[in-house]
Amino acid sequence: MAPSAEVRVAVARRGIESYARGDIEGTLAVMHPEIEGYAEGPNTGTFRGTDGFLGWTAEWMEAWERFDLDLSRVEAVGERHAVAIVDQTGLGRDSGVEVDQRVAYLFEIDGEERCVHLALYLDPERAFRAARERESAPG
């Protein structure tokens, strides 16, 4: 059974908010152990499993002196997805470059209320399009 829109929004919110406050255990608690992920941007690529997620995020965080997430909103899409709009700010560790950008995290939530797919898009509209495309594919 597909999780309700409220459940999907809550799972995505918990995932983003726990990661933003440095609660990795809380972040992993919303993830399926075999989660699949995709990110676009400077560290474009895919990851698999919670170990893959941890490696991906560790590589990303090494580049920053300071990096913060501010959750703007979360919207349910279709029967299985939610999109979290997040404002990211940071200060490059070596470059000193300041970053301030709005991105979107696409969550696919299974019937056990865990994230089975997570994707980061630099353009929020791309995340919504990807969610609609994934919705039309077999779950």
Buried (B, 14 or more C-beta within 10 A) or exposed (E): EEBEBEBBBBBBBBBBBBBBEEEEEBBBBBBBEEBBBBBBEEEEEEBEBBEBBBEBBEEBEEBBEEBEBEBEEBBBBBBBBBBBBBEBBBBBBEEEEEBEEEBBBBBBBBEEBBBBBBBBBBEBEBBBBBBEEBBEEEE
